[in-house]
Amino acid sequence: MKFLKLLFAFVILASTKSFATAQAPDYLIIDNDTLKIQSNPLEKYFETNPFPHNLINSVSSGNWRGYVAYFKFLNGKLVVENIYKEDYKENSKGETGYFLTSIYKDVFGTRSNFECDFYSGLLICPSGKMLEYVHMGYSSLYENYDLLEIKNGVNIKSKKLTAKEFQKFKIDYFKYYKRTEEYKLKVKEFKDETTGEFGMNNNSAFLIGNPGIGRENKSLKKKEAEFNADKQIDSFLFVFLSDYMKTIEIPTN
């Protein structure tokens, strides 16, 4: 998750979306279909089992996490079929670009089909025509969505939504999310990161380039800046993240 906090800080400091690039997805193999996933199940695993970053030679702006994982269901359980790193190199045809190289054994050893029993959450799988491209995270809009609710690595519920239904689902879920302690902690993490990593206070990014701020009614200007900072964080979390959506049915409490 640290790369997300750093990315957010860069977005604020630069006042541009150039750093908020659309991200390469992980994939879910179901029968003969390979579906994109607008979530990254292995990030939870890597919180307690650090990803060996010495394996990554370069990171593209379109893949901040540095890897692409493929999942499938085996005997009803979510497992890792393979995991790749992106290497920028020249292939046998003389073409240069990012190419996938398997790093499964480096990450998981000799155990095949690594079980994801650590993961509980929602796999969001878009399909069909892309209706709207958004140059940020997993925010591009598709015709249809398959939602798969996972509990301890097992798929317990599934649902299909249209683009319009999914948009409403995401908005309503975010309203619920904003009432949770997890949301408050997430906002605090982002604010602490911009303060600790860049030596700036929580709202100083909004004072850059506007020398008039602070000359009159400093208290009011500070409150306005803090309000704008909170709105910016809200927008970032809503657009860039998807892991706050953990269940098919939105909790009511």
N, C-alpha and C positions, 0 to 999 in steps of 0.2 A: 504493500500500500504506500510505501514511502515515495515511489515514483509519482504517484497521483498527487501527493501533497507538493512535491517539487514542481510538478507540471502546473499546478494551480498557481503557485507563487510566480512562475515564469509568465503565465497568462496575465496576472495582475500587473507585474512589473513592466511588461512590454506593451500592455494594453492592446494586444493583438491575439487573433485565434491561430496564428501560424504554428504555435506549439501544440495546440489542441487538435492534433491530427486524428482522423479516423483510424481506428485500431484494427490490426489483423485479428480475426477471431480464432478461438479454438473450435473444434469440430466434434460432432456426435454422429457416429455411424449407426444407422438403423436399417437393417435389411440391405437393400440396394441403394439407399439414400445416404448421402453425407451432408448433414445439416450444420450450418453455422450456429455458434452459440454466443449469445450476447451476455456472457458471464464467463468467469474463469475459475472453475472449481479447484484447481491446484493452488491458487493463491492462499487458501486456508491452510493447506498442508505445508506450504513453504513458510508460514508464520512460525512454525515450531521446528521445521526441518529445512533450514536455509538452503535456498537454491545455490548450487555451486557456480557462482558468477565467473569463475576463472574459465568456464567453458565458453563464455560469450566473448567473441573478438570484437564485435561491433553491434550497436543497437540502432535500428532505424527509428525515425520519428513515428512511423506507422506501426511500431511494435515495441512499446516501452518496456514490456516485461521480458523481452528477449527470446521467447520461445513460442512454439505453437504446439498444442497438445491435441491428440485425437482420442476420443472416448468411445466406448460401446457398452452395451448391457450384456453381461454374461451370467446366465442363471439368475436373472432378475437383478443383478448387482451392477452398479456403475464401475467400470474399470478403465484404466489407461491402456489404450491399444498401442500408442507410440507417442513420443515427444521429440520435437525437433528444435534445433537452433537455426537461426538465419545467419548464414555466412555471406559476406559480400566478396565475391570472387569471380574468376573467369571460368566458364565451363569448357567442355571439349570442343564446342563450336566457336569459341572465341568471344562469346557473349558475356558481358559483365553485368552483375546484379546480385540480388539477395537470393540465395538458394538454400533449401532445407537439408540439414544433415541430422540424422538420428542421434540423440544423446540419451536414449532410454537406459542403457546399461550404466552410464555415468551417474544417472540420477536415482534409478531404482534397483540397480544391480542385476542379478540373473533371474529375479522373479518376473515371470511374464504376467500380463494382465493384472497390473497392480490395482488392488481394490481401493475404492474411494469411500471407505466406511467412515471417514472423518468428515465427509461433506453432507450438510443438510442445507437445502436452499432451492432456488428455482432455476431450472435451465430454460432459457428463453431462446427459441430457435425460429428465426425468421425464414420465410420462404416466398417464392413467387417473385413477381416483378418489383424492383426497387421504385417506390413512388416518389421518394424525396431523399436526396443525398445531403447528409449533414457532415461537415468536415470536423467531427469531434466525437471521439469515443465510439460507442455503439449506437449512435443516435439516428442513423439513417432509417427511414421508414419503408417497410415492405408490405406486400399485399396481405400476407397471412402470418400467423404466429402459432407455434406449438409450445405450450407451457407444460413443463414436466416438473412436478414437485418431488424433490428427493429428500429422504430422511435416512440418515446414517448410511448413505450409499445406495438406498433402495428406492425405486420409483413407486410412490404411493398414489399419485393422482396425475391426471393429464387433462388438458383442455385446449381447444382450438379457438383462436380469436381472429377476427378481421383486423385490418389496420386501424380502423376507427375504434373498435372495441378495445384494442390494445392501448391506444392513446389515452382513452378514458381510464382504463385500468391503472396505467402508470401514474396519471395525475392523482387519482383517488388514493393510490397506495402511498404516494409521497406526502399527501395530507396527513395520513395516519403516521407515517414515519417521522414527521416533524414533531409529533407528540411524544416520541420515545426518548429514553435516556441514551440510546445508541446514537441518535441524531445529535444530541447535545454534546456527547463525547467526540463525535466526528468533527463537528464544527470547532470545538476546542483544539483538537489535534491540528487542524489546518491553520488556525490562528497561531498556535504555539510554534508550528513549523516555520511560518513566515517570519516570526519574531526571532527564533533561534538560528535558522539557517542564513537569514539575510540581514540580521541586525536592525530590523525595522519594527515599528509598532504595528498593531493590528489594522490600522486604517491609514498608515502613511502612504500606501500605494495610491490612494485616491487624492493625495495632496500634490503628487508629482505633476508638474506641468501647469499648475494653477497657482501662481504666486499671490493671488488675491485672498486665498483661503487663509484664515488665521489673523488677518489684519483688523477685522471687525467682528465682534461677538464671537470670540474664540470658542466659548462653550457650545454655542449653537452649531458652529461649523464642525466642531468635533463630533457632536451627536449626529449631524447629517452624514459625515464621513463614515461613522460607525454603522449607521443604518444602511448606507450604500454598500459597505463591505459585507454586511450580513446578506443583503440581497444578492451580491455577486457570488458568495459562497453557496447560497441556495440554488442559484441558477446553475452553478458548476456541478453541484451534487446531483441535481435533477437530470441534467443533460448527460454528464459524463459517466456517472455510476449507474449500476443496475442491481448490485448485490443487496440493496435494501429491500428488494422485492423477494421475499423468501417463501411465500405460500401462494397457492392459486386463489384462495379465498382471502380477502383483505381482513385482517383482524379488526374486531369491533371495539376492543377494550382500549 
